[in-house]
Amino acid sequence: MTSVLVSGASIAGPTTAWWLARAGFDVTVVERADALRDEGQNIDVRGAAREVLRRMGLEDAALAHGTGEMGTVFLGAGGRELARFPASTDDTSGPTAELEILRGRLAQLLFEHTGDAVAHRFGDQVTALDQDPDGVDVTFLSGTQERYDLVVLADGVNSRSRELVLPDAPRRYLGMIIAYLTIPRTEEDTDWWRWYVAGRGRGVNLRPDDVGTTRAMLNLMTDVRGIDALDRTAQATLLRRAFAGAGWQTDRVLDALDDAPMYLEDLNQVHLDRWSVGRVVLTGDAAWCATPVSGIGTTLALSGAYTLAACLAAHDDHRAAFADYDARMRPFVEKGQSLPPGTPGLANPQTDLGRTLLGTALKLAASPVATKLGGIAGRFGTPPADQYELPSWR
């Protein structure tokens, strides 16, 4: 049996592992966290990725564990409603997909689905990769050394293991940070995603979940780099200063900065001209992060994992499999990373004029005429998640 080490137990990693195990590979997943991480915000599964879940027999379970989000409401000055977009009733369209689920919930479903077919090593991580023509010698943080035929790196945008084979991965910074928090739900909260356009490059988002809390996001346009590397106290101080006086329910979110579960990311895309080096291959955000504002990150993760496994199952030579994987996925990834002009600045305007223009555009997109005709309303907030044909499983 061909032995494969998969680094990362979020979305792309377990999906790759399940499909490889199904094809008869001997698969081990290593995850640096001590246990499966159940945190994370709302993610959507669209287009080709819905089909991956169908083929895994997980679509119904994922829908059953959805967040219940009814759609997206954009709010302007004073919390006044600008536009409302109901959740999609198909696989792909709209700002709120039909399948909205917490990242941790989907990761748990994928993990449980692998069962005994995949071995897991929690609380460890890859620290060295030494290749020869016949295999890869892997050194782990624990000091253990193992040899594998192939290694799959699926450990996220800030992948440490990627640096071992592709150091200084090119990135495109988008000029925005997002702070994600989980805060108590109140009677005023609804099952709609409420997006408050606060002005001065700021946005405040409140979204429902299925565990009785509310997921909050603070969007901030900024040219300052390294905020994600600051400690929690420094991040909270910066956010309080940036969002002071923003209005609506901003103070409620700021009040939770000290105690609520939170993580902050500096949005950047990963652009690599190759996704494999010898017997090591990348997938998911480690290979091609498109950022949350693309609306297609989870779709790329699931589709890429399936495609990589299908190509490895179809070819006896890993080099041919990796070339096939690249040829199939790269056009889809490039579409996903090609954000609409002005993204993310247009949705987080810096000026009063920009705020007014955004409100006008949103009202137009949600108008009865636009809804009846499709067009703008049908395309608004819709990533190209259905513009990929999954390979057949051989």
C-alpha positions as CSV (number, residue, x, y, z in Angstrom):
1,M,0.0,0.0,0.0
2,T,1.2,3.5,-0.8
3,S,1.6,5.4,2.5
4,V,0.5,9.0,2.7
5,L,0.9,11.6,5.4
6,V,-1.7,14.4,5.4
7,S,-0.8,17.5,7.5
8,G,-3.9,19.3,8.7
9,A,-7.3,18.2,10.1
10,S,-9.6,21.0,9.2
11,I,-11.5,20.7,5.9
12,A,-9.1,19.8,3.0
13,G,-7.0,17.4,5.1
14,P,-9.8,15.0,6.2
15,T,-11.4,15.1,2.8
16,T,-8.2,14.2,1.1
17,A,-7.6,11.4,3.7
18,W,-11.1,9.9,3.3
19,W,-10.9,9.7,-0.5
20,L,-7.3,8.3,-0.5
21,A,-8.3,5.7,2.1
22,R,-11.2,4.8,-0.1
23,A,-8.8,4.2,-3.0
24,G,-6.7,1.9,-0.9
25,F,-3.9,4.2,0.4
26,D,-2.5,3.8,3.9
27,V,-3.2,7.3,5.3
28,T,-2.2,9.1,8.4
29,V,-3.4,12.6,9.4
30,V,-1.2,14.8,11.7
31,E,-2.7,17.8,13.4
32,R,-0.7,20.1,15.7
33,A,-3.7,20.8,17.9
34,D,-4.1,18.3,20.8
35,A,-7.7,17.5,19.7
36,L,-10.0,18.2,16.8
37,R,-10.6,22.0,16.8
38,D,-14.3,22.8,17.0
39,E,-13.9,26.6,16.7
40,G,-14.5,28.7,13.6
41,Q,-17.1,30.8,12.0
42,N,-19.8,30.3,9.4
43,I,-18.6,28.8,6.1
44,D,-20.6,28.0,3.0
45,V,-20.4,25.0,0.7
46,R,-21.3,25.7,-2.9
47,G,-21.3,24.2,-6.4
48,A,-18.7,21.5,-6.9
49,A,-18.1,21.1,-3.2
50,R,-21.8,20.2,-2.6
51,E,-21.3,17.4,-5.1
52,V,-18.2,16.2,-3.2
53,L,-20.3,16.0,0.0
54,R,-23.0,14.1,-1.9
55,R,-20.4,11.6,-3.2
56,M,-19.2,11.1,0.4
57,G,-22.7,10.6,1.7
58,L,-22.4,13.7,3.9
59,E,-24.7,16.3,2.2
60,D,-27.8,15.5,4.3
61,A,-25.8,15.5,7.6
62,A,-24.2,18.9,6.7
63,L,-27.6,20.4,5.9
64,A,-29.0,19.1,9.1
65,H,-26.2,20.8,11.0
66,G,-26.6,24.2,9.2
67,T,-26.6,27.5,11.0
68,G,-30.2,28.3,9.9
69,E,-29.2,31.6,8.4
70,M,-32.1,33.0,6.5
71,G,-30.3,35.4,4.3
72,T,-28.2,38.6,4.4
73,V,-29.4,42.1,5.4
74,F,-27.2,45.2,4.7
75,L,-27.6,48.1,7.1
76,G,-26.6,51.7,6.7
77,A,-26.3,54.7,9.0
78,G,-28.2,54.2,12.3
79,G,-28.8,50.6,11.5
80,R,-31.3,51.5,8.7
81,E,-31.9,48.6,6.3
82,L,-30.5,49.1,2.9
83,A,-31.2,45.8,1.2
84,R,-32.2,42.2,2.0
85,F,-31.2,39.0,0.1
86,P,-32.9,35.8,1.2
87,A,-30.8,32.6,1.4
88,S,-30.3,30.7,-1.8
89,T,-32.4,27.7,-2.5
90,D,-29.9,26.1,-4.9
91,D,-26.3,24.9,-4.7
92,T,-24.5,28.1,-5.6
93,S,-26.1,31.6,-5.7
94,G,-26.4,34.5,-3.3
95,P,-24.4,36.0,-0.3
96,T,-26.0,33.3,2.0
97,A,-25.7,29.9,0.5
98,E,-28.3,27.1,1.1
99,L,-25.6,25.2,3.0
100,E,-24.2,27.4,5.8
101,I,-22.4,25.5,8.5
102,L,-19.8,26.2,11.3
103,R,-16.3,25.3,10.2
104,G,-15.8,23.2,13.3
105,R,-19.1,21.3,12.7
106,L,-18.1,20.4,9.2
107,A,-14.6,19.4,10.3
108,Q,-16.2,17.1,12.9
109,L,-18.4,15.5,10.3
110,L,-15.4,14.9,8.1
111,F,-13.3,13.5,10.9
112,E,-16.0,11.1,12.1
113,H,-16.5,10.0,8.5
114,T,-12.9,8.8,8.2
115,G,-13.6,6.3,11.0
116,D,-10.9,3.7,11.5
117,A,-9.8,3.9,7.8
118,V,-7.4,6.8,8.7
119,A,-4.8,7.0,11.5
120,H,-4.5,10.3,13.4
121,R,-1.7,11.9,15.3
122,F,-2.9,14.9,17.3
123,G,-0.6,17.3,19.2
124,D,2.2,16.9,16.7
125,Q,3.5,18.6,13.6
126,V,5.9,18.3,10.7
127,T,9.3,20.0,11.3
128,A,11.4,18.5,8.5
129,L,10.9,16.9,5.1
130,D,13.8,15.1,3.5
131,Q,13.1,13.5,0.1
132,D,14.8,11.0,-2.1
133,P,13.4,9.5,-5.3
134,D,11.6,6.7,-3.4
135,G,10.0,8.5,-0.4
136,V,9.9,11.2,2.2
137,D,11.5,11.1,5.6
138,V,9.4,13.1,8.0
139,T,10.6,14.5,11.3
140,F,7.9,15.5,13.8
141,L,8.0,18.1,16.6
142,S,7.7,15.1,19.0
143,G,11.1,13.9,17.8
144,T,9.6,10.9,16.0
145,Q,10.8,10.2,12.4
146,E,8.7,8.3,9.9
147,R,9.0,7.5,6.2
148,Y,6.1,7.9,3.8
149,D,5.7,7.5,0.0
150,L,3.8,10.8,-0.3
151,V,3.1,13.9,1.9
152,V,0.1,16.2,1.5
153,L,0.2,19.6,3.1
154,A,-3.3,20.8,3.9
155,D,-2.6,23.0,7.0
156,G,-3.9,26.4,6.0
157,V,-2.8,29.8,4.7
158,N,-0.1,30.1,7.3
159,S,1.2,26.6,6.8
160,R,4.5,26.1,8.6
161,S,5.2,22.9,6.7
162,R,4.8,24.7,3.3
163,E,7.9,26.8,4.2
164,L,9.9,23.5,4.3
165,V,9.4,23.0,0.6
166,L,8.3,26.3,-0.8
167,P,9.7,29.1,1.4
168,D,8.6,32.7,1.0
169,A,5.3,31.8,-0.8
170,P,4.1,34.8,-2.8
171,R,1.1,36.5,-1.2
172,R,-1.3,39.2,-2.3
173,Y,-2.4,41.3,0.6
174,L,-5.9,42.7,0.4
175,G,-5.6,45.6,2.9
176,M,-8.1,44.3,5.3
177,I,-8.2,42.5,8.7
178,I,-11.1,40.6,10.1
179,A,-11.6,39.9,13.8
180,Y,-13.9,37.0,14.5
181,L,-15.7,36.6,17.8
182,T,-18.3,34.4,19.4
183,I,-20.6,36.4,21.6
184,P,-23.8,35.7,23.6
185,R,-27.0,35.8,21.7
186,T,-29.7,38.3,22.7
187,E,-33.4,38.7,22.1
188,E,-32.6,41.3,19.5
189,D,-30.6,38.9,17.4
190,T,-32.2,37.3,14.4
191,D,-31.5,34.4,12.0
192,W,-30.3,36.8,9.3
193,W,-26.7,37.8,8.6
194,R,-26.7,41.5,9.5
195,W,-23.9,43.5,7.8
196,Y,-23.6,47.0,9.1
197,V,-21.7,49.3,6.7
198,A,-20.1,51.6,9.3
199,G,-18.0,53.8,7.0
200,R,-14.3,54.7,7.3
201,G,-13.4,51.3,6.0
202,R,-15.3,49.5,8.7
203,G,-17.9,46.8,8.8
204,V,-19.7,45.0,11.7
205,N,-21.3,41.7,11.1
206,L,-23.6,39.5,13.3
207,R,-24.5,36.0,12.1
208,P,-26.6,33.2,13.7
209,D,-25.2,29.8,14.5
210,D,-26.9,26.6,15.6
211,V,-25.4,26.4,19.2
212,G,-27.2,29.4,20.7
213,T,-24.6,32.1,20.3
214,T,-23.9,34.8,17.8
215,R,-20.9,35.0,15.5
216,A,-19.5,38.5,15.1
217,M,-17.0,40.0,12.6
218,L,-15.2,43.3,12.7
219,N,-13.9,44.3,9.2
220,L,-11.2,47.0,9.0
221,M,-9.5,48.3,5.9
222,T,-5.9,49.1,6.8
223,D,-2.5,49.2,5.2
224,V,-0.8,48.3,8.5
225,R,0.7,44.8,8.4
226,G,1.4,42.5,11.3
227,I,-1.7,43.2,13.3
228,D,-2.5,39.5,13.3
229,A,0.9,38.9,15.1
230,L,0.1,41.2,18.0
231,D,-1.1,39.8,21.3
232,R,-4.7,39.7,22.3
233,T,-4.5,42.9,24.4
234,A,-2.9,44.9,21.6
235,Q,-5.4,43.7,19.1
236,A,-8.3,44.6,21.3
237,T,-6.9,48.1,21.9
238,L,-6.5,48.7,18.2
239,L,-10.0,47.5,17.4
240,R,-11.5,49.7,20.1
241,R,-9.8,52.8,18.8
242,A,-10.7,52.0,15.2
243,F,-14.4,51.3,15.9
244,A,-15.0,53.9,18.5
245,G,-18.3,55.7,17.8
246,A,-19.1,53.4,14.8
247,G,-22.8,53.0,15.9
248,W,-25.4,50.3,15.7
249,Q,-24.3,47.3,17.8
250,T,-20.6,48.0,17.6
251,D,-20.2,48.7,21.3
252,R,-21.7,45.3,22.1
253,V,-19.0,43.6,20.1
254,L,-16.2,45.8,21.5
255,D,-17.4,45.0,25.0
256,A,-16.7,41.3,24.3
257,L,-13.1,41.8,23.1
258,D,-11.5,40.9,26.4
259,D,-13.3,37.6,27.1
260,A,-15.0,36.3,24.0
261,P,-13.4,33.6,21.8
262,M,-11.6,35.5,19.1
263,Y,-9.1,35.2,16.3
264,L,-7.9,37.8,13.9
265,E,-6.6,37.4,10.4
266,D,-4.8,39.7,7.9
267,L,-6.4,38.9,4.6
268,N,-4.0,37.7,2.0
269,Q,-4.1,35.3,-1.0
270,V,-1.5,32.7,-1.7
271,H,-0.2,32.5,-5.3
272,L,2.1,29.6,-6.1
273,D,3.2,28.6,-9.6
274,R,3.4,25.0,-8.5
275,W,1.7,23.0,-5.9
276,S,4.1,20.1,-5.6
277,V,7.8,19.5,-5.0
278,G,8.9,16.0,-5.6
279,R,6.7,13.7,-3.5
280,V,5.2,16.6,-1.4
281,V,2.0,18.2,-2.6
282,L,-0.2,21.1,-1.3
283,T,-3.9,21.5,-1.3
284,G,-6.5,23.8,0.3
285,D,-5.5,27.2,1.7
286,A,-1.9,26.1,2.0
287,A,-1.8,26.0,-1.8
288,W,-4.1,28.8,-3.0
289,C,-5.9,30.7,-0.2
290,A,-8.6,32.9,-1.8
291,T,-9.6,34.6,1.5
292,P,-13.0,34.7,3.1
293,V,-14.2,37.6,0.9
294,S,-14.0,35.3,-2.1
295,G,-16.9,33.2,-0.8
296,I,-15.3,30.1,-2.3
297,G,-12.6,29.0,0.1
298,T,-14.4,26.0,1.4
299,T,-15.6,25.0,-2.1
300,L,-12.0,25.1,-3.3
301,A,-10.8,23.1,-0.3
302,L,-13.3,20.3,-0.8
303,S,-13.0,20.3,-4.6
304,G,-9.2,20.4,-4.5
305,A,-9.0,17.5,-1.9
306,Y,-11.3,15.3,-4.0
307,T,-9.5,16.1,-7.2
308,L,-6.0,15.4,-5.7
309,A,-7.2,12.0,-4.4
310,A,-8.9,11.2,-7.7
311,C,-5.8,12.0,-9.7
312,L,-3.6,9.9,-7.3
313,A,-6.0,7.0,-7.6
314,A,-6.0,7.3,-11.4
315,H,-2.3,7.4,-12.0
316,D,0.5,4.9,-11.0
317,D,3.1,7.7,-11.0
318,H,2.7,10.5,-8.5
319,R,4.3,12.9,-10.9
320,A,1.6,12.3,-13.5
321,A,-1.0,12.6,-10.8
322,F,0.3,15.9,-9.5
323,A,0.4,17.3,-13.1
324,D,-3.2,16.2,-13.7
325,Y,-4.3,17.7,-10.4
326,D,-2.6,21.0,-11.3
327,A,-4.1,21.1,-14.8
328,R,-7.6,20.5,-13.5
329,M,-7.6,22.8,-10.5
330,R,-5.6,25.8,-11.5
331,P,-8.2,27.4,-13.8
332,F,-10.8,27.0,-11.1
333,V,-8.5,28.4,-8.4
334,E,-7.7,31.4,-10.6
335,K,-11.4,32.1,-11.1
336,G,-11.9,31.9,-7.3
337,Q,-9.0,34.2,-6.6
338,S,-10.1,36.8,-9.2
339,L,-12.2,39.0,-6.9
340,P,-14.5,41.7,-8.3
341,P,-12.8,45.0,-8.9
342,G,-12.5,47.0,-5.7
343,T,-12.9,44.0,-3.4
344,P,-12.9,44.3,-0.4
345,G,-12.9,48.1,-0.3
346,L,-16.2,48.6,-2.1
347,A,-18.1,46.7,0.6
348,N,-16.2,48.6,3.3
349,P,-16.2,52.2,2.0
350,Q,-13.8,54.8,3.4
351,T,-15.9,57.9,2.5
352,D,-19.5,59.1,2.9
353,L,-19.8,59.1,-0.9
354,G,-18.7,55.5,-1.1
355,R,-21.1,54.5,1.6
356,T,-24.0,56.2,-0.3
357,L,-23.0,54.6,-3.6
358,L,-22.8,51.2,-2.0
359,G,-26.3,51.7,-0.5
360,T,-27.7,52.6,-3.9
361,A,-26.1,49.6,-5.6
362,L,-27.4,47.3,-2.9
363,K,-30.9,48.7,-3.2
364,L,-30.8,48.2,-6.9
365,A,-29.6,44.6,-6.7
366,A,-32.4,43.7,-4.2
367,S,-35.2,45.6,-6.0
368,P,-38.3,43.8,-7.1
369,V,-37.4,44.5,-10.8
370,A,-33.9,43.1,-10.4
371,T,-35.2,40.1,-8.5
372,K,-37.8,39.4,-11.2
373,L,-35.3,39.7,-14.0
374,G,-32.6,37.7,-12.2
375,G,-29.3,39.2,-13.5
376,I,-27.8,41.5,-10.8
377,A,-29.8,40.0,-8.0
378,G,-29.0,36.4,-9.1
379,R,-25.2,37.2,-9.5
380,F,-24.8,39.4,-6.4
381,G,-22.5,37.7,-3.9
382,T,-22.2,34.6,-6.0
383,P,-18.7,33.1,-6.5
384,P,-18.0,30.9,-9.5
385,A,-18.4,27.7,-7.4
386,D,-20.3,25.9,-10.1
387,Q,-17.7,26.5,-12.8
388,Y,-15.8,23.3,-12.2
389,E,-16.4,19.7,-13.3
390,L,-15.2,17.2,-10.8
391,P,-13.2,14.3,-12.3
392,S,-14.8,10.9,-12.3
393,W,-13.7,8.4,-9.7
394,R,-11.9,5.5,-11.3
